[in-house]
């Protein structure tokens, strides 16, 4: 009985580690939305509707929904450069 209980408990931990967590907190909604100038710089095939400026790094990120998971990727230009804002220090 004890071995079975431990097996069930371990299976729960293993399967729980496989779940994907998508951070959809209100903090990400407080980031700035995309301006028209930045949208003009962005390469095609990026989800501009979900693009936001992250205050933590000063770069624009967008949400990519793939076949397996949803992840945030940096918004890039046609040349592959990250689209970021300059900060004054």
Buried (B, 14 or more C-beta within 10 A) or exposed (E): EEEEEEEEEEEEEEEEEEEEEEEEEEEBEEBEEBEEEBBEBBEEEBEBEBBBBBEEEEBBBBBBEEEEEEEBEBBBEEEEEEBBEEEEE
